[in-house]
């Protein structure tokens, strides 16, 4: 009798492993907004001329975090 009970309990345990698990993950919108002081940035890309260029920008998080 104990063997039948053990087999029954083990079979229920195994059946529980095959039940589907439903998960719902809500995706939050992620985004950033970049605003720079100057609308036109001039960068010289000639290989022999490397003049430094400084630009100030503000990055704003538009997402939920």
C-alpha positions as CSV (number, residue, x, y, z in Angstrom):
1,X,0.0,0.0,0.0
2,X,2.8,2.4,0.8
3,X,4.4,1.8,-2.7
4,X,1.1,2.7,-4.4
5,X,0.8,5.9,-2.3
6,X,4.4,6.9,-3.1
7,X,3.9,6.2,-6.8
8,X,0.7,8.3,-6.7
9,X,2.4,11.2,-5.0
10,X,5.5,11.1,-7.3
11,X,3.2,11.1,-10.4
12,X,1.3,14.1,-9.1
13,X,4.6,15.9,-8.5
14,X,5.8,15.1,-12.0
15,X,2.5,16.3,-13.5
16,X,2.9,19.6,-11.7
17,X,6.2,20.1,-13.4
18,X,4.5,20.0,-16.8
19,X,1.8,22.6,-16.1
20,X,2.4,25.8,-18.1
21,X,3.5,28.8,-16.2
22,X,2.0,32.0,-17.5
23,X,4.1,35.2,-17.0
24,X,3.2,38.7,-18.0
25,X,5.9,41.2,-18.4
26,X,4.9,44.7,-19.1
27,X,7.4,46.5,-21.3
28,X,8.0,50.1,-20.3
29,X,8.8,52.6,-23.0
30,X,12.5,53.5,-22.9
31,X,13.8,56.7,-24.5
32,X,16.1,59.6,-24.2
33,X,16.0,63.1,-25.6
34,X,19.2,65.0,-26.5
35,X,19.3,68.8,-26.7
36,X,22.4,70.7,-27.7
37,X,23.1,74.4,-27.4
38,X,24.1,74.8,-31.0
39,X,21.9,73.7,-33.8
40,X,24.8,73.3,-36.3
41,X,28.1,71.8,-35.2
42,X,31.0,72.2,-37.5
43,X,33.7,69.5,-37.1
44,X,36.7,69.4,-39.4
45,X,37.4,65.8,-40.3
46,X,40.5,66.3,-42.3
47,X,43.2,63.8,-41.3
48,X,45.9,66.4,-40.7
49,X,43.8,68.9,-38.8
50,X,42.4,68.0,-35.4
51,X,40.9,71.1,-33.9
52,X,39.0,70.4,-30.7
53,X,35.3,71.1,-30.7
54,X,33.3,71.6,-27.5
55,X,29.5,71.1,-27.5
56,X,27.2,71.2,-24.5
57,X,24.2,68.9,-24.6
58,X,21.5,67.9,-22.1
59,X,20.2,64.3,-22.1
60,X,16.7,63.8,-20.7
61,X,15.3,60.4,-19.8
62,X,11.8,60.2,-21.3
63,X,11.2,56.7,-20.2
64,X,9.6,55.4,-17.0
65,X,12.8,54.9,-15.1
